Amino acid sequence: MITKLLSDGSRVYGALGYDMDEGTYLLFNTGAVILAAGGYTALYDRHSSRDDENTGDGPALAYEAGATLADIEFVQFHPTGMVGDRYGEDWDGRLVTEAVRGEGGRLFNAEGERFMEEYSPDQMELDARDVVARAIESEIEAGRGTENGGVYLDISHRDRAFIKERLPRMYERFDSLGVDMSTEPVEVAPTSHYGMGGVVTDETGKTDVAGLYAIGETMAGVHGANRLGGNSLVETVVFGKVAGEAVADRVDGPGELPAPLGTDLAERHLAGLDAMAGADGSLTPEDALAELRMILETHAGIRRHETELREGLDELADLRERAGDLAVGDRTSQSFEFAVDLGFAFTVAEALLRGALERTESRGAHYRRDYTDRDPDWRRNIQYLRTADGEMRTDTATPGEPSPAIQDAVDADHELDYHQLE
């Protein structure tokens, strides 16, 4: 597990970490570092995958090394995540693919109303993820949700043979949990799924710190304010190849590790990890992460408001102060891993709340109940930079324009075959 990048703020020379099985420290002297550590959506209480990952490691490591972050406030909530005691805690938030709606699945509230007629009468359940997610959230907040805090997704009007052929994985999953999709609906609710924000890079994945690259969900700027279904896989494949070629062309090998980084910085960081291991505090990292997740879930969810965002920032600051007194196991324990994660999580959670507060409009996956319209003056990226004294500073930048080829593809108005998402 990598815990810190060796950087002087303008160039990266390697990384520090530890062997999670043995607990021994490791120092890597490298000519380049590529961050491919996923995103930050597991910082919400309800999230779609990877409980112990997607906690913001990549963006936080880059930020602490001197790189710029952007667009952290844009979080995509998938409208249909599993919800309900009948599925068990391990399945809470896991995706029910859009293919179910694409093949005719209908959404109903607890009163039996097909509510998408009110929110999107033309596209109904096939509208964009953010539209459907906000509609479901609105129904739940209005008291028309199920006892488990969800709504019903029903495809039982289709034949069992059709469902098994077109939705084999979904059918098998629910069948294993004692639910027959061909005869009864499933319960769903929005779940945090993908972060459009991350590390600012150029077209090769290179950051503004020499030698440091980011790809996949760790990078920013590929999807704008929202992401089309399926595009994250394309992004990973494309930028993995592009960044790999860039590193192969530009990096001959590790440079000499400057003494202040190899000694002072590394020793201070490892001494901090030593002090954290075995600490006998009053708050466990697991409980702290759970509390942080609830802060974002409560104050920076699908439909945001200034009052709630400010409350979230205050609660996050209070939690950060209390997290100075952690109870942590040794370096091979899961609690030590979570304590490291917690440091990354604080950075990204602060950026998310601050960006969502600063962006006084609704755009893409970011929706403000107190600013429901898109503001043309806010067609800008919010960027996050670390100051010399360790504080977070925000700035804005003008986004680029699509290339002619991309614009032509957008203008062609292609439609998605939802069956391919299963």
Rosetta blueprint (number, residue, H / E / L):
1 M L
2 I E
3 T E
4 K E
5 L E
6 L E
7 S E
8 D L
9 G L
10 S L
11 R E
12 V E
13 Y E
14 G E
15 A E
16 L E
17 G E
18 Y E
19 D L
20 M L
21 D L
22 E L
23 G L
24 T L
25 Y E
26 L E
27 L E
28 F E
29 N E
30 T L
31 G L
32 A L
33 V E
34 I E
35 L E
36 A L
37 A L
38 G L
39 G L
40 Y L
41 T H
42 A H
43 L H
44 Y L
45 D L
46 R L
47 H E
48 S L
49 S L
50 R L
51 D L
52 D L
53 E L
54 N L
55 T L
56 G L
57 D H
58 G H
59 P H
60 A H
61 L H
62 A H
63 Y H
64 E H
65 A L
66 G L
67 A L
68 T L
69 L E
70 A E
71 D L
72 I L
73 E L
74 F L
75 V E
76 Q E
77 F E
78 H E
79 P E
80 T E
81 G E
82 M E
83 V L
84 G L
85 D H
86 R H
87 Y H
88 G L
89 E H
90 D H
91 W H
92 D L
93 G L
94 R L
95 L E
96 V L
97 T L
98 E L
99 A H
100 V H
101 R H
102 G H
103 E L
104 G L
105 G L
106 R E
107 L E
108 F E
109 N L
110 A L
111 E L
112 G L
113 E L
114 R L
115 F L
116 M H
117 E H
118 E H
119 Y H
120 S L
121 P L
122 D L
123 Q L
124 M H
125 E H
126 L H
127 D L
128 A L
129 R H
130 D H
131 V H
132 V H
133 A H
134 R H
135 A H
136 I H
137 E H
138 S H
139 E H
140 I H
141 E H
142 A L
143 G L
144 R L
145 G L
146 T L
147 E L
148 N L
149 G L
150 G L
151 V E
152 Y E
153 L E
154 D E
155 I L
156 S L
157 H L
158 R L
159 D L
160 R H
161 A H
162 F H
163 I H
164 K H
165 E H
166 R H
167 L L
168 P H
169 R H
170 M H
171 Y H
172 E H
173 R H
174 F H
175 D H
176 S H
177 L L
178 G L
179 V L
180 D L
181 M L
182 S L
183 T L
184 E L
185 P L
186 V E
187 E E
188 V E
189 A E
190 P E
191 T E
192 S E
193 H E
194 Y E
195 G E
196 M L
197 G L
198 G E
199 V E
200 V L
201 T L
202 D L
203 E L
204 T L
205 G L
206 K E
207 T L
208 D L
209 V L
210 A E
211 G L
212 L E
213 Y E
214 A E
215 I L
216 G H
217 E H
218 T H
219 M E
220 A L
221 G L
222 V L
223 H L
224 G L
225 A L
226 N L
227 R L
228 L L
229 G L
230 G L
231 N H
232 S H
233 L H
234 V H
235 E H
236 T H
237 V H
238 V H
239 F H
240 G H
241 K H
242 V H
243 A H
244 G H
245 E H
246 A H
247 V H
248 A H
249 D H
250 R H
251 V L
252 D L
253 G L
254 P L
255 G L
256 E L
257 L L
258 P L
259 A H
260 P H
261 L H
262 G H
263 T H
264 D H
265 L H
266 A H
267 E H
268 R H
269 H H
270 L H
271 A H
272 G H
273 L H
274 D H
275 A H
276 M H
277 A L
278 G L
279 A L
280 D E
281 G L
282 S L
283 L E
284 T L
285 P H
286 E H
287 D H
288 A H
289 L H
290 A H
291 E H
292 L H
293 R H
294 M H
295 I H
296 L H
297 E H
298 T H
299 H H
300 A L
301 G L
302 I L
303 R L
304 R E
305 H L
306 E H
307 T H
308 E H
309 L H
310 R H
311 E H
312 G H
313 L H
314 D H
315 E H
316 L H
317 A H
318 D H
319 L H
320 R H
321 E H
322 R H
323 A L
324 G L
325 D L
326 L E
327 A E
328 V L
329 G L
330 D L
331 R L
332 T L
333 S L
334 Q H
335 S H
336 F H
337 E H
338 F H
339 A H
340 V H
341 D H
342 L H
343 G H
344 F H
345 A H
346 F H
347 T H
348 V H
349 A H
350 E H
351 A H
352 L H
353 L H
354 R H
355 G H
356 A H
357 L H
358 E H
359 R L
360 T L
361 E L
362 S L
363 R E
364 G L
365 A L
366 H E
367 Y L
368 R E
369 R L
370 D L
371 Y E
372 T L
373 D L
374 R L
375 D L
376 P H
377 D H
378 W H
379 R L
380 R L
381 N E
382 I E
383 Q E
384 Y E
385 L E
386 R E
387 T L
388 A L
389 D L
390 G L
391 E L
392 M E
393 R E
394 T E
395 D E
396 T E
397 A E
398 T L
399 P L
400 G L
401 E L
402 P L
403 S L
404 P H
405 A H
406 I H
407 Q H
408 D H
409 A H
410 V H
411 D H
412 A L
413 D L
414 H L
415 E L
416 L L
417 D L
418 Y H
419 H H
420 Q H
421 L H
422 E L
